[in-house]
Amino acid sequence: MRRILSVLLITFLLSIYMPQASALEGMVERQITSNYATQRFPSIYKDKIVWEDWRNGRSNIYMYDLSTNTERQITDNIADQERPSIYGDKIVWEDWRNKTDADQNSDIYLYDLSTNTERQITSSVDSQKYPYINGDKIVYIDDRANEGGVYVYNLSTNTEKHISTNSAVQWDPNISGNKIVWEDWRNEDRDVYMYDLLTDTETRLTTDDDQGLPAISGNNIVYEDNRNVNWDIYLYDLSTNTEKQITTSASYEGFPATYGDKVVWEDGRNGTIDIYMYDLSTNTESQITTDSSRHWDPVIFEDKIVWEDDRNGNWDIYMADLPGGVDYDSGGNSGGDNTGPDTGGPTIIKPPAPPAPAPTVNNQRLINTLNKHVRNLRKRIARLNKEIKGLKKKLKKAAGKRKRTLNIKIRRATGKRIQTLKKKIGKIKQQIKISRRKISQLKKLIKRMK
């Protein structure tokens, strides 16, 4: 415990003397959605932004076209459609229309903007979730019995490939070109793994405690990392096989995204959650959002950063237009004063004011950060308990089938499935145990600091 306190104190003192991130001069911030409902999980490709929208009493997929300043509803099925991802003229999402009382079944669907047609990509009776598209490839997590894990679907060949065959839990896959990354729990804690489709090889990229939520662009892989007992953003460069720490403050930083030489993330150093950016070409950090509301789940494409924002009392989608980039509306360069004509759509906001002076450094700020970690761990435990509940339903179903049949082959097959399900439940319980132990350690540390 003394070592943990020492690490925290050193990191905290370093953050006092580090230069504060500057506000980005010439940046234009823009509100994309204005409906008084929840809009979440944005994704962007060039002039198209998609998100999950709850204005109809359920979640649908919506899209905003920056070149025409028009909004469009993509899905209208009575079931929920969630977590969209866009690349080119194709949008993918997690869809619950085939769910039954017996099965918690979500599938991956695709919408082609060039033909205005919808297509079902997966049809397994188990859930497929967390889709992400890049080029002609879609990656996702599949919960099918005995064959779960990371999958990739090739739209050019209409073929599916099982990437990660380990029986541990995998989450949040991401792809760039022929390289797939994901969060993996096989080592009793979160690690980042990568699969190269060209060489059919799997590589473990991290070995310290607790790294996850990876994103990849070209040779750059970014992820959140808890090795310093506070969440930081790290980068792994595949061209040099070297790792670089991006953030060093004592506050919470997580949910990174990357494009080209830029990294964005959500950051808790100012007492709320802001969006920050790091430019690898200049080694400079910039604060993107400066108001007192919460800003979550940032994504980036070229010169545009998109996130979900609760400044209006509900979650909306906002965008920052970095200086010097393409303005799809006018065809010119973005940055500076760009209010444009009144189209009746979302408003463009003037560049944000410089950030307020940094708050006084004290124990309470660090305590707030540690409490944030505790809340995140509790959310993870709830998510894992939900997965155990689903696995137990499958276990009960398999046990009943085995008990009812007299067929020896079926009894053997269901017996093997039961053992696999029990093993997976055991591993998830171990992950819950680790998370609870971490919560206990953090709560003891908080108590000492009061």
N, C-alpha and C positions, 0 to 999 in steps of 0.2 A: 504494500500500500504506500510506503514511503517513496518507492520508486515512481509509482503512478503520480503522486503529488509533486514530485520533483520535475517529472516530464511536463506536467500541466503548468507548473509555475514558470519553467524556462520558456515554454512555448508562449505563455501568456505575456511574459515580460518582453519577449522578442516582438510580439505584436504591437507593443506600445511604441517602440522605436522604429518600426517599419513605416515607410511613407504611405499615406493613405491613397487609395485608388482615386484617380481623377474622373470627373464627369466628362463624358465624351462630347467635345465641342462640335456643333453642327449636326448632331443627331436629331432626327425627327421621330416623335412617338405618335402612334396612331391607334385609335380604338377601332377594332374590327367588328365586334358584335355589340349591340345595344339592347337586345331583348332581355326583359327582366326574368330570366331563368338561368339555369346553370349551363355554362359552356366550358368544356374541359378537354384535356389531352389533344392539343393542337399538333399538326404536322404541316410542313411547308415544302413545296417544290416550285422554284421560280416564282410565277405570279399567282399560284394557287395555294390557298390555306384551307385545310379541312380540320374538323373537330367533332367531338361528341356533344350533342345538344339536347337539353331536356325541356324545351318550350312546349312540347306536345304531351307532357305528362309521362313520357318515356324517353329513352335515349335514341336519337336518330343521328345520322351523319349529315352534316352541312358543309358547304364549301363557299369560300369567298374568292372572287376573281379580282385581283388588284389591277389588271389592265382595263377592266370595264366597270369596276366599283359595283359589282352586283353579287348578291348572295343567292345561293341555290340549295334546295333540299335534295340530298342524294338518295336517302332511303325513306320509305314511308310504311314499312311493315309494322304491324302492331306489336311485334316483339322488340326487344332491346338490341340496338346495334352500338358497339362500343369500340374505343381505342383505334381510331383510324390511322392509316399511314398512306402517304401519297408519293408516287414517283412517276414523272412523265404524265401520261394521260390516264393512269391507273390508280385507283383508290382501293385499299383493302381494309377490312375490319373484322372484329369478332362479333358473331351474329348468333342470337338465341332463338331464332324462329322454329328450330327443330327440337326444342326442349320438350320433354314429356315429364309426367309426374315421377316416372321410374328413373329417368336419366337426366343428370345435370349436363346436358349436351350443348356446347357452343361449337359453331363451325366458322371457318374462314370464308368470307365472300369477297368478290371483286367487282368493281364498277369501272367500265371502260368509257371515258369521256368522249373518245373519238367516235364510238358507235352508239353511245347511250344505252348500253346493255349491261345487265347484271349477270354474274356467274358464280356458282357455288364451287369453291376450290376443294374443301374437305368434306367428307361424308361419314367419317367414323362415328360410332355411337358414343364415343368418349369425347371429352372436350378438347378443342384446339383454341389456343388463346395467344395474346400478345403478338399479333402479326406485325411484321416490318418488311417493307418492299424496297428493293434497290435493283435497278435494271430490270431483267426478266426473272428475278428470283424473289420468292417470298419465304421468310423464315418465321417460325412460330413454335410454341410449346404444345406438345401433344400428350394427353393423359391416358392414352390407350394402355390397357393392361399388358404387362410384360414387355412392352415395346415403347414406353413413354420417353419423353425427352425432347431434344431439339430436332426439328425437321426443316427441310428446305424443299420448296416446290418450284420447279423450273417451268415457266410459262411457255418457253420456246419448244420444249419437248413434252409438256404435260406429264412430267414424271415427278415422283416424290422420293426423297432420299432421307433416311434416318441418320442424323449426324452424331448425336451423343447417345450412346447405348448404355451408359452407366445408370444404375437403378436409383441413384440419389436424385434429389430435387434440382431442377434447372429452371431459371427464370430469365426474363427480359433479354431475348436474343436480338442481335443487331447485325447488319451486314453491309459491307462495302465491297463492290466487285466480287471477288471469289473468296473473301475472308469473312467468316462468321464468328462473332464473339457472344458470350453469355455469362451469366452468373451461375455458379455451380457449388453445390453443398456436399460433394462426395468426401471431402476431408474434414467433416464435422464443423466447418465454418465456411463462410462465403469466399470463393476465389473467382478469378476471371480466367476463362478458357477461350481458346481460339481454334477454329477448324479451317484448314486451307482446302478448298474444293479442287484445286489444281493438282495437289500432291496427296490428297486424301489423308492428311495427317492432323492429329490433334495435339495442341500444345497448352500446357498450363503456364499462364503468364505471371501469376502472383502467388506468393508463398507465405506472406505475412498474414496476420489475423484480419479477417473481415474486409474484403474488397468486393464491390458489386455494382450493379446498374451500369454496365459498360456501354460505350458508344464508339463507333469506329468511322473514320473518314480517311481513305487512302492508307498511309502507314501509321496514322495516329490513332491510338486507342486511349480513351479517357474513362475514368471510373472514380467512384467515391471510395475512400479508404479510411479505416479507423485504427491504423497501427499506432497513432500518436495519442490515442484515447480521446480524440475529437475528430469529427469527420472532415477530411481534406479531399481535394481533388488532385489526382495523380494522372500522369500521361506516360504511356509506353510507346516508344518509337520503334516500329518494326524494321526500319532501314538501318538502325544502329543497335537494335536489341538493348536499348537503355531505357531506364525509368527516370521520370522527372517529377518532382513535387511542384504543383502549380500554385496551391494556396498554402499559406503558413500561419494564418490568424488562428486564435484560440477558439473561434466561434464555429458554428455548424456550416459546412459547405457540402452540398450533395446534388444529385440528379443532374449530372453533366451531359452536355451534348457538344459535338464538334463538327466543323466543316472547314476544310482547307487548313489554314494556319490559325484559326480562331477557336477558342474553347469558351463555352458559357455554362453557367451553373446557378443554382439558387443559394443565397448566402444570408446568414443570420447575424452578421457582425454589428448591425445597426439597431438591434432590438426588434426588428421585424424580419421578413424574408424578402430580400431584394435579388435582382438579377445582376450578375457581374460577368465580365468578359476578359479573357486574357488573349493577347496577340502574340503568338509564338515568333513572328518575324521581328518584332521590336521588343519582346520581353516586357510588355507593359500591361497593366491591369486597369480596367475602366469600370466604373459603376454605371449600369444601364438605367435602373429605376431608382428614383429618389423620394417618392412620396411615402407616406407612412402605412400604406396598405400592404397586403401580402401578395407576392408574385411567385408562382409555382410553375414547374414543368417546362423550362425553356427549351426551345429547339432553334436551330439556325440553318439557313441555306444562303450561300453567297453573302450578301451584305444585309440580310434581314433576320432579325431575332424575334421570335413569337413566344408568347407565354400566356398563362391564365392569371387573371387579376381580379381582386375583390374590392377595388376602391369604390365601386358604385353600390355596395351592399349585396351584390351577387357576383358570381364568377363570370367574367367576360374574357374574350380573347383580345389581347393587345399586341402591337408590333412596333419594334424599333427599326427605323430605316437608318443604317449607318452612313456617314458622309462619304460621297464619292461613288456610291453604287448606282444601279439602274433603277430609275423611277418608271415603272411599267405604265403608269397612268399618262405621263407626259411624253415618254420616250427619251427623256433627258437624264441627267444625273441627279441623284437625290442629295439631300442635306440642305441645311439652312431653312429659310422661310419657304414653306411649300403648302400653303393652305389650299390652293386650287379652287376650282369652281364649286359652287354649292350644288351638290348632287342629291341632297336629302339623305345621304348615307352616313356612315361613320365619319366622325370629325378627325381632322389632323391637328394634333396638339403641338404647340411651339416647343422647341428644344427645352429640356428640363433645366431648372435652375441648378447652380452648383450645390453639391451636397452640404447638409448642415454639418457643423463641427462634430467630430467624433465624441460620443458620450464618455463621461469620466470612467476610467477603468477601475473596476472594483470587483469584489467577490460575487456580488449579486449577478453581474453580467455573466460570469462563468457558471454560476449555479443555474441560470436560465438555459445556458447552452447544454449543460449536463441533463437537465430536466427534459430538454428536447430529445436527447438521445434515448432517455427512458421511454418517452412516448412512442418514438419510432420502433423501439424493440417490442413494446406492447402491441403495436399494430402488426408487427411481424408474427408475433405469437398468435394473434387472432387469425391471421391469414393461414398459418400452418394448422391451427386447430380446425379451421374450416376444411382444409384439404384432408385432414384425418377423418372428419365426419363423412366426407364423400367416399373415401376409401373403405370405411367401415360398412357403408351401404353396399358397396360392391362385394365386400367380404361376406356379408350376410346373404347376399344373393347367390354367390358362388357356393357357400356352405349348404344352402337350401337345395340347390341344384344337385350337388354331390350326394346329399342325403336321399333325395327322391329317386335317383336313377339306379338301375341295376347294371347298366352298361359299364364294363370294366375300363374301357378306353376313356369314356367321359369322366368316370370317377378319378382316374389318374390325372387327366388334364386339369380338372377342377381342383384337385388336390395340389398340383403344382402352382396353380394360380393363387390359391389360398396362401400358400407359403410365401409367394412373391409379394402379395399384398401385406401380409403380416410383417415381412422384412422391411418394406417401404414405410409402413406405419411406425415401426421401431426406430428407423433412421430419422423420421420427422420428429418423433418424441425426443430423440437425443438433441436435435437442433433446438427444440423448445427448451430443453433443460439448459443448454448452453446460453440461450438468450436470457433465461430467468437468472442464471448465475451472474451474467453481466449486469442485469438490472440491480441485483443485490449489491454488487461492487460499486456501481454508480451511486446508489442511494446512501451507502456508507460514506462515500467520498463527499457527497453533498452535505451530509450531517456534520462532518468534520469541519466543513468550510463555513457553516453558519455561526 
